[in-house]
Amino acid sequence: VITRPFLFGDPVGRKRARQCRVTSKQTSQSSITVKALIDGTEQTAHALTYPASTKPVPKKARIGGRGHFLQIQITSSDDVLIGAAEISAEVLRHTGR
């Protein structure tokens, strides 16, 4: 799964990604791999392990990168249900050149 771009209200401005949070629910212990895609370029992969749960469980991964289009790529070979994918980031100031 690849999310749509997180634009934070400014589609042409550069952003700095800090961390991502993925909420998942599954019937048995499972793991997922999370990567940030910054302007289409894959960043470092992070493995998140989830316990068996009937309620959605959020997990965080620290990511980093600067770009115009921030996305999250989520992969898993287990049977998981992704409830939400979020990025916390800041919009960088325009240089005005």
N, C-alpha and C positions, 0 to 999 in steps of 0.2 A: 504494500500500500504506500502510495506517495501522496502526501497532502497537497492541497492547492497552496499557492504562495501566501505567506503571511505578510501583508503590506503595511499594516499599522497606520492606515489612513494616508500614506504617502507613497504612491507607486513608483515615483522617480527618485526618491531619496534613499541614501544608503543607510543600512541598519547594522547594528552589532548584536549578534545572538549571544545569549548568556547560558541558558539552560532550556531543556525541553522536559515536558511532563507527559507521560502516557498513562492512561487509565485503562485497565484490562480486567476481564472477568473470565474465569475458566474453571472447569470441573476437576482438573488435576494440576499438579505443579507443572509449570511450563516456563519457557524462556523466549524472549524476543530480542532482536537486534535492532537498534535505533541508530540512524545516521542522519546528520544534518546535510541538506543539499543547499549550498550557497551559490546562487547564480548557476545552478546546474552541476556544480562540482561537488563530488562526494567528500565528506569530511570523515573524521575518525569514527569507527563503529563502537557502540557501547552495548554490552549485553546486560539485560535486565531479567531477573528471575522473579517469577510471581508464584505465590503459594496457591493451593486450591482454595477457591472462595466463591460464595454465592453472591457477594456484593462486589462492585467495582473497586479495585485497588490501584491507587496512583503511585507511580515511581518516577523519580527524577534522574536526569543525566546531565552533567555539565558539558555544554558544547561551546564552541567558540568560532567566530568567523564574522567577516564583514562583507556585505553585498547588498544588492537591490532586492533580490527575491530569496526569501528564506523558506525552506520546505523541510519536512521530516519524512524519511523513508523508514518504514517499519516492516520487518520480515520475521517470520517464524515458521518452523516446521510443525509446531504443535497446534492443537485446536484451541484457538483463543478468540475472544470477542473484544475488539478495541472499542472503548466507549468514548474516549476523547484523546486528542493530541494537541498540545499547546507549546508555544515557544515564548519565553520571556526575552525581550530584546529592547534596545533603545534606538530611536531614530537619531542618526548623526546630523549635526548641524551642516547646512549647505555652506560651501566656501565662497560662493558668489563670483566665481571667475568667469 
